Amino acid sequence: MVTERDFKDFMADVCTPVAVVTAMADGLPHGTTVGSLTSLSLRPAMVTVALEQRSRLLPKILRSERFGVNLLGAGQADVAGAFASSAADRFDRVDWCPDGGLPRLRKAPGWLVCELQRHVPGGDHLLLLGLVTRVSGTRGAAPLVYGRRTFGTHSAAAPTHTRSLTDHITAFAH
């Protein structure tokens, strides 16, 4: 039997993108931090996000059948922390605007507008399948990622030096 601790420890080594998923309800912005953003399909363009069944944002998305995805950048760990909290004033801490009828964080380097196509139960979460209807943002910004229980960013792997056949022959000859 897999223990919750063993599973959490294993998954801590999996780096995930960090995004703030948003929705509007009764004229007010709502949002939460997720580390479960994944591309699902290219044709049509679709993504998945997972929200806890007890998430306060979930019923708002299910009712409106729309959500926004704000992909966070390397310097936005504070934003991720704010939206991961249960504080009621999360949107007071960031610069945001309505965009396509959804709350967009102005400084987030990536933005998606999604129409909810389906939701699938998965344990204590609900997997949301979203049809992407709009993409915008700054290309090339360093992403915020979460791995080993800390925020960081992605960097390219160090190039490996491959010796040519001529180098091997020359080295062997000496």
Secondary structure by P-SEA (a helix, b strand, c coil): cccaaaaaaaaccbbbbbbbbbbbcccbbbbbbbcccccccccccbbbbbbcccccaaaaaaaaccbbbbbbccccaaaaaaaacccccccccccccccccccccccccbbbbbccccccccccbbbbbbcccccccccccbbbbbcccbbbbbbcccbbbbbcaaaaaaaaac
